[in-house]
Amino acid sequence: MTRERLGIQESLCEKAIEVMLCEKALELSGTLTMLGVLASQGGAVVGVEGVVRKIKHGLSKF
C-alpha cells in the first residue's frame, strides 16, 4: 500500500473511533440522566458506587 492510502485509512479509523466514543458518551449521559430522574422522582438514593458501576458497564461494552 502507498503511504497516502495508509494515511487515509488511518484517518478513517480515527474518525470511526471518535464517532464510537461520542455514541458511548451520549449513551452514558442518558443513563446518568435517567438515574437522576429516578432518584428525584422516587426519592431513591442513588449511591456513587451504582453510578460508577453503570459507567464501567457502559465503557466495557466499548
Contacts in CASP RR format, 6 or more apart in sequence:
PFRMAT RR
TARGET T0000
AUTHOR 0000-0000-0000
METHOD contacts of the structure
MODEL  1
MTRERLGIQESLCEKAIEVMLCEKALELSGTLTMLGVLASQGGAVVGVEG
VVRKIKHGLSKF
1 9 0 8 1.000
20 62 0 8 1.000
21 62 0 8 1.000
24 58 0 8 1.000
24 59 0 8 1.000
24 61 0 8 1.000
24 62 0 8 1.000
27 58 0 8 1.000
28 54 0 8 1.000
28 55 0 8 1.000
28 58 0 8 1.000
28 59 0 8 1.000
31 54 0 8 1.000
31 58 0 8 1.000
32 51 0 8 1.000
32 54 0 8 1.000
35 46 0 8 1.000
35 51 0 8 1.000
35 54 0 8 1.000
36 46 0 8 1.000
38 44 0 8 1.000
38 46 0 8 1.000
39 45 0 8 1.000
39 46 0 8 1.000
END
